[in-house]
């Protein structure tokens, strides 16, 4: 799976970080960092939670 971020929509609310901390981090500068663009199936549940929790719908998953 691949994580896609729409940077125009992302407000770095950190809800994705709460759901998938191995993949997302919001730094002290309030900028989102995606640690892994390509993730394996072990992170799938956490990523689906991150995508669904994003208030701006700035995240999506693709194959």
N, CA, C, O and CB atoms as a CASP TS submission, in Angstrom:
PFRMAT TS
TARGET T0000
AUTHOR 0000-0000-0000
METHOD Language model
MODEL 1
PARENT N/A
ATOM      1  N   UNK     1       0.840  -1.182   0.000  1.00  0.00           N
ATOM      2  CA  UNK     1       0.000   0.000   0.000  1.00  0.00           C
ATOM      3  C   UNK     1       0.882   1.242   0.000  1.00  0.00           C
ATOM      4  O   UNK     1       1.994   1.247   0.528  1.00  0.00           O
ATOM      5  CB  UNK     1      -0.954   0.000   1.215  1.00  0.00           C
ATOM      6  N   UNK     2       0.353   2.274  -0.601  1.00  0.00           N
ATOM      7  CA  UNK     2       1.068   3.546  -0.687  1.00  0.00           C
ATOM      8  C   UNK     2       0.185   4.633  -0.075  1.00  0.00           C
ATOM      9  O   UNK     2      -1.018   4.686  -0.330  1.00  0.00           O
ATOM     10  CB  UNK     2       1.444   3.892  -2.172  1.00  0.00           C
ATOM     11  N   UNK     3       0.796   5.492   0.728  1.00  0.00           N
ATOM     12  CA  UNK     3       0.099   6.612   1.359  1.00  0.00           C
ATOM     13  C   UNK     3       0.228   7.837   0.464  1.00  0.00           C
ATOM     14  O   UNK     3       1.329   8.199   0.050  1.00  0.00           O
ATOM     15  CB  UNK     3       0.668   6.902   2.783  1.00  0.00           C
ATOM     16  N   UNK     4      -0.886   8.463   0.172  1.00  0.00           N
ATOM     17  CA  UNK     4      -0.907   9.693  -0.627  1.00  0.00           C
ATOM     18  C   UNK     4      -1.440  10.815   0.257  1.00  0.00           C
ATOM     19  O   UNK     4      -2.500  10.680   0.867  1.00  0.00           O
ATOM     20  CB  UNK     4      -1.787   9.526  -1.926  1.00  0.00           C
ATOM     21  N   UNK     5      -0.703  11.921   0.325  1.00  0.00           N
ATOM     22  CA  UNK     5      -1.125  13.081   1.104  1.00  0.00           C
ATOM     23  C   UNK     5      -1.438  14.221   0.147  1.00  0.00           C
ATOM     24  O   UNK     5      -0.619  14.562  -0.707  1.00  0.00           O
ATOM     25  CB  UNK     5      -0.031  13.500   2.132  1.00  0.00           C
ATOM     26  N   UNK     6      -2.601  14.803   0.285  1.00  0.00           N
ATOM     27  CA  UNK     6      -2.935  16.018  -0.451  1.00  0.00           C
ATOM     28  C   UNK     6      -2.452  17.177   0.419  1.00  0.00           C
ATOM     29  O   UNK     6      -3.134  17.592   1.357  1.00  0.00           O
ATOM     30  CB  UNK     6      -4.498  16.120  -0.773  1.00  0.00           C
ATOM     31  N   UNK     7      -1.275  17.688   0.096  1.00  0.00           N
ATOM     32  CA  UNK     7      -0.641  18.716   0.908  1.00  0.00           C
ATOM     33  C   UNK     7      -1.421  20.021   0.916  1.00  0.00           C
ATOM     34  O   UNK     7      -1.263  20.826   1.835  1.00  0.00           O
ATOM     35  CB  UNK     7       0.754  18.966   0.416  1.00  0.00           C
ATOM     36  N   UNK     8      -2.257  20.247  -0.089  1.00  0.00           N
ATOM     37  CA  UNK     8      -3.082  21.455  -0.114  1.00  0.00           C
ATOM     38  C   UNK     8      -4.193  21.394   0.938  1.00  0.00           C
ATOM     39  O   UNK     8      -4.653  22.430   1.418  1.00  0.00           O
ATOM     40  CB  UNK     8      -3.688  21.652  -1.508  1.00  0.00           C
ATOM     41  N   UNK     9      -4.618  20.192   1.289  1.00  0.00           N
ATOM     42  CA  UNK     9      -5.682  20.022   2.282  1.00  0.00           C
ATOM     43  C   UNK     9      -5.157  19.794   3.700  1.00  0.00           C
ATOM     44  O   UNK     9      -5.828  20.133   4.674  1.00  0.00           O
ATOM     45  CB  UNK     9      -6.561  18.864   1.885  1.00  0.00           C
ATOM     46  N   UNK    10      -3.967  19.224   3.813  1.00  0.00           N
ATOM     47  CA  UNK    10      -3.431  18.825   5.116  1.00  0.00           C
ATOM     48  C   UNK    10      -3.211  20.038   6.024  1.00  0.00           C
ATOM     49  O   UNK    10      -2.572  21.017   5.639  1.00  0.00           O
ATOM     50  CB  UNK    10      -2.113  18.059   4.936  1.00  0.00           C
ATOM     51  N   UNK    11      -3.760  19.944   7.243  1.00  0.00           N
ATOM     52  CA  UNK    11      -3.571  20.989   8.250  1.00  0.00           C
ATOM     53  C   UNK    11      -2.728  20.504   9.424  1.00  0.00           C
ATOM     54  O   UNK    11      -2.636  21.185  10.445  1.00  0.00           O
ATOM     55  CB  UNK    11      -4.920  21.479   8.754  1.00  0.00           C
ATOM     56  N   UNK    12      -2.114  19.331   9.284  1.00  0.00           N
ATOM     57  CA  UNK    12      -1.257  18.751  10.323  1.00  0.00           C
ATOM     58  C   UNK    12      -1.963  18.686  11.667  1.00  0.00           C
ATOM     59  O   UNK    12      -1.415  19.113  12.684  1.00  0.00           O
ATOM     60  CB  UNK    12       0.027  19.555  10.456  1.00  0.00           C
ATOM     61  N   UNK    13      -3.178  18.154  11.672  1.00  0.00           N
ATOM     62  CA  UNK    13      -3.958  18.020  12.900  1.00  0.00           C
ATOM     63  C   UNK    13      -3.450  16.913  13.815  1.00  0.00           C
ATOM     64  O   UNK    13      -3.851  16.843  14.977  1.00  0.00           O
ATOM     65  CB  UNK    13      -5.398  17.763  12.560  1.00  0.00           C
ATOM     66  N   UNK    14      -2.585  16.059  13.318  1.00  0.00           N
ATOM     67  CA  UNK    14      -1.928  14.979  14.065  1.00  0.00           C
ATOM     68  C   UNK    14      -2.846  13.810  14.410  1.00  0.00           C
ATOM     69  O   UNK    14      -2.444  12.932  15.173  1.00  0.00           O
ATOM     70  CB  UNK    14      -1.350  15.530  15.330  1.00  0.00           C
ATOM     71  N   UNK    15      -4.045  13.771  13.880  1.00  0.00           N
ATOM     72  CA  UNK    15      -4.897  12.608  14.114  1.00  0.00           C
ATOM     73  C   UNK    15      -4.339  11.379  13.401  1.00  0.00           C
ATOM     74  O   UNK    15      -4.497  10.257  13.881  1.00  0.00           O
ATOM     75  CB  UNK    15      -6.334  12.890  13.646  1.00  0.00           C
ATOM     76  N   UNK    16      -3.697  11.586  12.270  1.00  0.00           N
ATOM     77  CA  UNK    16      -3.063  10.470  11.568  1.00  0.00           C
ATOM     78  C   UNK    16      -1.885   9.934  12.384  1.00  0.00           C
ATOM     79  O   UNK    16      -1.650   8.726  12.424  1.00  0.00           O
ATOM     80  CB  UNK    16      -2.591  10.911  10.160  1.00  0.00           C
ATOM     81  N   UNK    17      -1.156  10.826  13.024  1.00  0.00           N
ATOM     82  CA  UNK    17      -0.046  10.403  13.872  1.00  0.00           C
ATOM     83  C   UNK    17      -0.558   9.563  15.048  1.00  0.00           C
ATOM     84  O   UNK    17       0.062   8.565  15.413  1.00  0.00           O
ATOM     85  CB  UNK    17       0.737  11.630  14.388  1.00  0.00           C
ATOM     86  N   UNK    18      -1.661   9.956  15.626  1.00  0.00           N
ATOM     87  CA  UNK    18      -2.239   9.195  16.735  1.00  0.00           C
ATOM     88  C   UNK    18      -2.660   7.798  16.285  1.00  0.00           C
ATOM     89  O   UNK    18      -2.528   6.836  17.041  1.00  0.00           O
ATOM     90  CB  UNK    18      -3.443   9.942  17.325  1.00  0.00           C
ATOM     91  N   UNK    19      -3.161   7.687  15.068  1.00  0.00           N
ATOM     92  CA  UNK    19      -3.635   6.405  14.552  1.00  0.00           C
ATOM     93  C   UNK    19      -2.496   5.522  14.037  1.00  0.00           C
ATOM     94  O   UNK    19      -2.543   4.301  14.184  1.00  0.00           O
ATOM     95  CB  UNK    19      -4.640   6.638  13.443  1.00  0.00           C
ATOM     96  N   UNK    20      -1.480   6.131  13.437  1.00  0.00           N
ATOM     97  CA  UNK    20      -0.377   5.371  12.826  1.00  0.00           C
ATOM     98  C   UNK    20       0.959   6.062  13.103  1.00  0.00           C
ATOM     99  O   UNK    20       1.559   6.637  12.194  1.00  0.00           O
ATOM    100  CB  UNK    20      -0.596   5.219  11.293  1.00  0.00           C
ATOM    101  N   UNK    21       1.428   6.008  14.355  1.00  0.00           N
ATOM    102  CA  UNK    21       2.657   6.732  14.715  1.00  0.00           C
ATOM    103  C   UNK    21       3.923   6.207  14.057  1.00  0.00           C
ATOM    104  O   UNK    21       4.928   6.916  14.020  1.00  0.00           O
ATOM    105  CB  UNK    21       2.838   6.689  16.185  1.00  0.00           C
ATOM    106  N   UNK    22       3.904   4.990  13.539  1.00  0.00           N
ATOM    107  CA  UNK    22       5.070   4.471  12.820  1.00  0.00           C
ATOM    108  C   UNK    22       5.188   5.061  11.423  1.00  0.00           C
ATOM    109  O   UNK    22       6.243   4.974  10.794  1.00  0.00           O
ATOM    110  CB  UNK    22       5.000   2.957  12.730  1.00  0.00           C
ATOM    111  N   UNK    23       4.114   5.655  10.943  1.00  0.00           N
ATOM    112  CA  UNK    23       4.090   6.188   9.578  1.00  0.00           C
ATOM    113  C   UNK    23       4.105   7.711   9.562  1.00  0.00           C
ATOM    114  O   UNK    23       4.767   8.312   8.715  1.00  0.00           O
ATOM    115  CB  UNK    23       2.864   5.680   8.838  1.00  0.00           C
ATOM    116  N   UNK    24       3.375   8.351  10.497  1.00  0.00           N
ATOM    117  CA  UNK    24       3.211   9.805  10.485  1.00  0.00           C
ATOM    118  C   UNK    24       3.775  10.450  11.748  1.00  0.00           C
ATOM    119  O   UNK    24       3.705   9.877  12.836  1.00  0.00           O
ATOM    120  CB  UNK    24       1.737  10.166  10.335  1.00  0.00           C
ATOM    121  N   UNK    25       4.333  11.643  11.592  1.00  0.00           N
ATOM    122  CA  UNK    25       4.749  12.469  12.725  1.00  0.00           C
ATOM    123  C   UNK    25       4.470  13.918  12.375  1.00  0.00           C
ATOM    124  O   UNK    25       4.716  14.354  11.250  1.00  0.00           O
ATOM    125  CB  UNK    25       6.260  12.253  13.073  1.00  0.00           C
ATOM    126  N   UNK    26       3.958  14.658  13.340  1.00  0.00           N
ATOM    127  CA  UNK    26       3.829  16.103  13.203  1.00  0.00           C
ATOM    128  C   UNK    26       4.876  16.707  14.122  1.00  0.00           C
ATOM    129  O   UNK    26       4.854  16.493  15.334  1.00  0.00           O
ATOM    130  CB  UNK    26       2.367  16.611  13.556  1.00  0.00           C
ATOM    131  N   UNK    27       5.795  17.463  13.532  1.00  0.00           N
ATOM    132  CA  UNK    27       6.916  18.017  14.281  1.00  0.00           C
ATOM    133  C   UNK    27       6.568  19.287  15.031  1.00  0.00           C
ATOM    134  O   UNK    27       5.444  19.786  14.963  1.00  0.00           O
ATOM    135  CB  UNK    27       8.053  18.288  13.360  1.00  0.00           C
ATOM    136  N   UNK    28       7.558  19.796  15.747  1.00  0.00           N
ATOM    137  CA  UNK    28       7.395  21.041  16.498  1.00  0.00           C
ATOM    138  C   UNK    28       7.037  22.219  15.596  1.00  0.00           C
ATOM    139  O   UNK    28       6.470  23.212  16.052  1.00  0.00           O
ATOM    140  CB  UNK    28       8.666  21.353  17.265  1.00  0.00           C
ATOM    141  N   UNK    29       7.374  22.099  14.309  1.00  0.00           N
ATOM    142  CA  UNK    29       7.059  23.151  13.343  1.00  0.00           C
ATOM    143  C   UNK    29       5.653  22.986  12.759  1.00  0.00           C
ATOM    144  O   UNK    29       5.275  23.709  11.837  1.00  0.00           O
ATOM    145  CB  UNK    29       8.091  23.154  12.217  1.00  0.00           C
ATOM    146  N   UNK    30       4.874  22.028  13.298  1.00  0.00           N
ATOM    147  CA  UNK    30       3.507  21.738  12.847  1.00  0.00           C
ATOM    148  C   UNK    30       3.445  21.239  11.401  1.00  0.00           C
ATOM    149  O   UNK    30       2.443  21.441  10.716  1.00  0.00           O
ATOM    150  CB  UNK    30       2.649  22.978  12.985  1.00  0.00           C
ATOM    151  N   UNK    31       4.505  20.594  10.943  1.00  0.00           N
ATOM    152  CA  UNK    31       4.520  20.020   9.605  1.00  0.00           C
ATOM    153  C   UNK    31       4.454  18.503   9.690  1.00  0.00           C
ATOM    154  O   UNK    31       5.152  17.884  10.494  1.00  0.00           O
ATOM    155  CB  UNK    31       5.775  20.463   8.834  1.00  0.00           C
ATOM    156  N   UNK    32       3.617  17.915   8.860  1.00  0.00           N
ATOM    157  CA  UNK    32       3.473  16.470   8.802  1.00  0.00           C
ATOM    158  C   UNK    32       4.662  15.859   8.070  1.00  0.00           C
ATOM    159  O   UNK    32       5.097  16.358   7.033  1.00  0.00           O
ATOM    160  CB  UNK    32       2.154  16.081   8.112  1.00  0.00           C
ATOM    161  N   UNK    33       5.174  14.774   8.630  1.00  0.00           N
ATOM    162  CA  UNK    33       6.198  13.976   7.969  1.00  0.00           C
ATOM    163  C   UNK    33       5.649  12.576   7.787  1.00  0.00           C
ATOM    164  O   UNK    33       5.105  11.987   8.721  1.00  0.00           O
ATOM    165  CB  UNK    33       7.531  13.958   8.783  1.00  0.00           C
ATOM    166  N   UNK    34       5.792  12.047   6.584  1.00  0.00           N
ATOM    167  CA  UNK    34       5.408  10.677   6.292  1.00  0.00           C
ATOM    168  C   UNK    34       6.699   9.866   6.260  1.00  0.00           C
ATOM    169  O   UNK    34       7.542  10.066   5.385  1.00  0.00           O
ATOM    170  CB  UNK    34       4.604  10.565   4.932  1.00  0.00           C
ATOM    171  N   UNK    35       6.849   8.954   7.211  1.00  0.00           N
ATOM    172  CA  UNK    35       8.089   8.195   7.329  1.00  0.00           C
ATOM    173  C   UNK    35       8.211   7.096   6.292  1.00  0.00           C
ATOM    174  O   UNK    35       9.317   6.743   5.884  1.00  0.00           O
ATOM    175  CB  UNK    35       8.194   7.600   8.697  1.00  0.00           C
ATOM    176  N   UNK    36       7.095   6.559   5.867  1.00  0.00           N
ATOM    177  CA  UNK    36       7.092   5.469   4.897  1.00  0.00           C
ATOM    178  C   UNK    36       5.993   5.712   3.878  1.00  0.00           C
ATOM    179  O   UNK    36       4.810   5.654   4.212  1.00  0.00           O
ATOM    180  CB  UNK    36       6.900   4.099   5.595  1.00  0.00           C
ATOM    181  N   UNK    37       6.378   5.986   2.638  1.00  0.00           N
ATOM    182  CA  UNK    37       5.371   6.117   1.583  1.00  0.00           C
ATOM    183  C   UNK    37       4.755   4.761   1.256  1.00  0.00           C
ATOM    184  O   UNK    37       3.546   4.638   1.064  1.00  0.00           O
ATOM    185  CB  UNK    37       5.990   6.737   0.316  1.00  0.00           C
ATOM    186  N   UNK    38       5.610   3.754   1.200  1.00  0.00           N
ATOM    187  CA  UNK    38       5.169   2.386   0.912  1.00  0.00           C
ATOM    188  C   UNK    38       5.143   1.625   2.227  1.00  0.00           C
ATOM    189  O   UNK    38       6.151   1.560   2.931  1.00  0.00           O
ATOM    190  CB  UNK    38       6.109   1.677  -0.137  1.00  0.00           C
ATOM    191  N   UNK    39       4.009   1.058   2.558  1.00  0.00           N
ATOM    192  CA  UNK    39       3.879   0.311   3.807  1.00  0.00           C
ATOM    193  C   UNK    39       3.342  -1.085   3.529  1.00  0.00           C
ATOM    194  O   UNK    39       2.636  -1.314   2.547  1.00  0.00           O
ATOM    195  CB  UNK    39       2.959   1.054   4.794  1.00  0.00           C
ATOM    196  N   UNK    40       3.690  -2.011   4.415  1.00  0.00           N
ATOM    197  CA  UNK    40       3.214  -3.380   4.220  1.00  0.00           C
ATOM    198  C   UNK    40       1.901  -3.607   4.966  1.00  0.00           C
ATOM    199  O   UNK    40       1.370  -2.706   5.614  1.00  0.00           O
ATOM    200  CB  UNK    40       4.273  -4.392   4.690  1.00  0.00           C
ATOM    201  N   UNK    41       1.406  -4.807   4.858  1.00  0.00           N
ATOM    202  CA  UNK    41       0.078  -5.119   5.378  1.00  0.00           C
ATOM    203  C   UNK    41      -0.001  -5.049   6.905  1.00  0.00           C
ATOM    204  O   UNK    41      -1.100  -4.966   7.454  1.00  0.00           O
ATOM    205  CB  UNK    41      -0.335  -6.493   4.915  1.00  0.00           C
ATOM    206  N   UNK    42       1.130  -5.080   7.599  1.00  0.00           N
ATOM    207  CA  UNK    42       1.089  -5.008   9.061  1.00  0.00           C
ATOM    208  C   UNK    42       0.610  -3.643   9.547  1.00  0.00           C
ATOM    209  O   UNK    42       0.108  -3.528  10.665  1.00  0.00           O
ATOM    210  CB  UNK    42       2.469  -5.308   9.641  1.00  0.00           C
ATOM    211  N   UNK    43       0.757  -2.624   8.734  1.00  0.00           N
ATOM    212  CA  UNK    43       0.319  -1.269   9.080  1.00  0.00           C
ATOM    213  C   UNK    43      -1.054  -0.923   8.508  1.00  0.00           C
ATOM    214  O   UNK    43      -1.550   0.182   8.726  1.00  0.00           O
ATOM    215  CB  UNK    43       1.335  -0.263   8.590  1.00  0.00           C
ATOM    216  N   UNK    44      -1.668  -1.844   7.786  1.00  0.00           N
ATOM    217  CA  UNK    44      -2.900  -1.530   7.056  1.00  0.00           C
ATOM    218  C   UNK    44      -4.026  -1.051   7.961  1.00  0.00           C
ATOM    219  O   UNK    44      -4.675  -0.052   7.652  1.00  0.00           O
ATOM    220  CB  UNK    44      -3.360  -2.739   6.291  1.00  0.00           C
ATOM    221  N   UNK    45      -4.266  -1.724   9.046  1.00  0.00           N
ATOM    222  CA  UNK    45      -5.347  -1.327   9.949  1.00  0.00           C
ATOM    223  C   UNK    45      -5.114   0.077  10.503  1.00  0.00           C
ATOM    224  O   UNK    45      -6.039   0.888  10.548  1.00  0.00           O
ATOM    225  CB  UNK    45      -5.475  -2.332  11.101  1.00  0.00           C
ATOM    226  N   UNK    46      -3.883   0.365  10.923  1.00  0.00           N
ATOM    227  CA  UNK    46      -3.548   1.688  11.450  1.00  0.00           C
ATOM    228  C   UNK    46      -3.692   2.758  10.371  1.00  0.00           C
ATOM    229  O   UNK    46      -4.166   3.860  10.648  1.00  0.00           O
ATOM    230  CB  UNK    46      -2.119   1.694  12.012  1.00  0.00           C
ATOM    231  N   UNK    47      -3.285   2.438   9.147  1.00  0.00           N
ATOM    232  CA  UNK    47      -3.406   3.407   8.056  1.00  0.00           C
ATOM    233  C   UNK    47      -4.854   3.685   7.702  1.00  0.00           C
ATOM    234  O   UNK    47      -5.217   4.830   7.432  1.00  0.00           O
ATOM    235  CB  UNK    47      -2.670   2.910   6.829  1.00  0.00           C
ATOM    236  N   UNK    48      -5.678   2.661   7.701  1.00  0.00           N
ATOM    237  CA  UNK    48      -7.096   2.875   7.429  1.00  0.00           C
ATOM    238  C   UNK    48      -7.716   3.769   8.497  1.00  0.00           C
ATOM    239  O   UNK    48      -8.555   4.614   8.189  1.00  0.00           O
ATOM    240  CB  UNK    48      -7.841   1.532   7.359  1.00  0.00           C
ATOM    241  N   UNK    49      -7.309   3.588   9.743  1.00  0.00           N
ATOM    242  CA  UNK    49      -7.789   4.462  10.816  1.00  0.00           C
ATOM    243  C   UNK    49      -7.304   5.889  10.613  1.00  0.00           C
ATOM    244  O   UNK    49      -8.056   6.840  10.825  1.00  0.00           O
ATOM    245  CB  UNK    49      -7.328   3.940  12.182  1.00  0.00           C
ATOM    246  N   UNK    50      -6.053   6.041  10.203  1.00  0.00           N
ATOM    247  CA  UNK    50      -5.498   7.375   9.955  1.00  0.00           C
ATOM    248  C   UNK    50      -6.261   8.083   8.837  1.00  0.00           C
ATOM    249  O   UNK    50      -6.604   9.259   8.960  1.00  0.00           O
ATOM    250  CB  UNK    50      -4.003   7.278   9.596  1.00  0.00           C
ATOM    251  N   UNK    51      -6.522   7.368   7.759  1.00  0.00           N
ATOM    252  CA  UNK    51      -7.248   7.952   6.629  1.00  0.00           C
ATOM    253  C   UNK    51      -8.655   8.365   7.048  1.00  0.00           C
ATOM    254  O   UNK    51      -9.108   9.460   6.714  1.00  0.00           O
ATOM    255  CB  UNK    51      -7.315   6.956   5.458  1.00  0.00           C
ATOM    256  N   UNK    52      -9.340   7.499   7.772  1.00  0.00           N
ATOM    257  CA  UNK    52     -10.716   7.812   8.152  1.00  0.00           C
ATOM    258  C   UNK    52     -10.804   8.888   9.228  1.00  0.00           C
ATOM    259  O   UNK    52     -11.838   9.544   9.355  1.00  0.00           O
ATOM    260  CB  UNK    52     -11.407   6.564   8.633  1.00  0.00           C
ATOM    261  N   UNK    53      -9.743   9.082  10.002  1.00  0.00           N
ATOM    262  CA  UNK    53      -9.773  10.090  11.065  1.00  0.00           C
ATOM    263  C   UNK    53      -9.356  11.477  10.601  1.00  0.00           C
ATOM    264  O   UNK    53      -9.521  12.446  11.341  1.00  0.00           O
ATOM    265  CB  UNK    53      -8.883   9.663  12.189  1.00  0.00           C
ATOM    266  N   UNK    54      -8.825  11.590   9.401  1.00  0.00           N
ATOM    267  CA  UNK    54      -8.363  12.892   8.913  1.00  0.00           C
ATOM    268  C   UNK    54      -9.555  13.830   8.689  1.00  0.00           C
ATOM    269  O   UNK    54     -10.399  13.559   7.835  1.00  0.00           O
ATOM    270  CB  UNK    54      -7.552  12.725   7.601  1.00  0.00           C
ATOM    271  N   UNK    55      -9.629  14.932   9.448  1.00  0.00           N
ATOM    272  CA  UNK    55     -10.785  15.824   9.324  1.00  0.00           C
ATOM    273  C   UNK    55     -10.842  16.568   7.987  1.00  0.00           C
ATOM    274  O   UNK    55     -11.910  17.029   7.582  1.00  0.00           O
ATOM    275  CB  UNK    55     -10.769  16.825  10.449  1.00  0.00           C
ATOM    276  N   UNK    56      -9.720  16.686   7.310  1.00  0.00           N
ATOM    277  CA  UNK    56      -9.685  17.390   6.020  1.00  0.00           C
ATOM    278  C   UNK    56      -9.694  16.434   4.833  1.00  0.00           C
ATOM    279  O   UNK    56      -9.638  16.874   3.684  1.00  0.00           O
ATOM    280  CB  UNK    56      -8.456  18.276   5.944  1.00  0.00           C
ATOM    281  N   UNK    57      -9.763  15.132   5.097  1.00  0.00           N
ATOM    282  CA  UNK    57      -9.735  14.104   4.048  1.00  0.00           C
ATOM    283  C   UNK    57      -8.523  14.282   3.131  1.00  0.00           C
ATOM    284  O   UNK    57      -8.623  14.186   1.908  1.00  0.00           O
ATOM    285  CB  UNK    57     -11.034  14.150   3.218  1.00  0.00           C
ATOM    286  N   UNK    58      -7.384  14.541   3.759  1.00  0.00           N
ATOM    287  CA  UNK    58      -6.161  14.801   3.013  1.00  0.00           C
ATOM    288  C   UNK    58      -5.339  13.537   2.741  1.00  0.00           C
ATOM    289  O   UNK    58      -4.315  13.603   2.061  1.00  0.00           O
ATOM    290  CB  UNK    58      -5.319  15.795   3.764  1.00  0.00           C
ATOM    291  N   UNK    59      -5.779  12.387   3.265  1.00  0.00           N
ATOM    292  CA  UNK    59      -5.037  11.139   3.101  1.00  0.00           C
ATOM    293  C   UNK    59      -5.838  10.135   2.305  1.00  0.00           C
ATOM    294  O   UNK    59      -7.066  10.090   2.377  1.00  0.00           O
ATOM    295  CB  UNK    59      -4.665  10.553   4.457  1.00  0.00           C
ATOM    296  N   UNK    60      -5.108   9.319   1.534  1.00  0.00           N
ATOM    297  CA  UNK    60      -5.733   8.191   0.869  1.00  0.00           C
ATOM    298  C   UNK    60      -4.695   7.101   0.670  1.00  0.00           C
ATOM    299  O   UNK    60      -3.492   7.360   0.712  1.00  0.00           O
ATOM    300  CB  UNK    60      -6.358   8.615  -0.480  1.00  0.00           C
ATOM    301  N   UNK    61      -5.158   5.907   0.457  1.00  0.00           N
ATOM    302  CA  UNK    61      -4.294   4.748   0.213  1.00  0.00           C
ATOM    303  C   UNK    61      -4.501   4.247  -1.201  1.00  0.00           C
ATOM    304  O   UNK    61      -5.621   4.231  -1.711  1.00  0.00           O
ATOM    305  CB  UNK    61      -4.576   3.619   1.231  1.00  0.00           C
ATOM    306  N   UNK    62      -3.411   3.838  -1.828  1.00  0.00           N
ATOM    307  CA  UNK    62      -3.482   3.212  -3.153  1.00  0.00           C
ATOM    308  C   UNK    62      -2.631   1.960  -3.147  1.00  0.00           C
ATOM    309  O   UNK    62      -1.781   1.775  -2.276  1.00  0.00           O
ATOM    310  CB  UNK    62      -3.014   4.191  -4.271  1.00  0.00           C
ATOM    311  N   UNK    63      -2.862   1.123  -4.102  1.00  0.00           N
ATOM    312  CA  UNK    63      -2.067  -0.107  -4.243  1.00  0.00           C
ATOM    313  C   UNK    63      -0.797   0.178  -4.987  1.00  0.00           C
ATOM    314  O   UNK    63       0.006  -0.728  -5.207  1.00  0.00           O
ATOM    315  CB  UNK    63      -2.859  -1.200  -4.963  1.00  0.00           C
TER
END
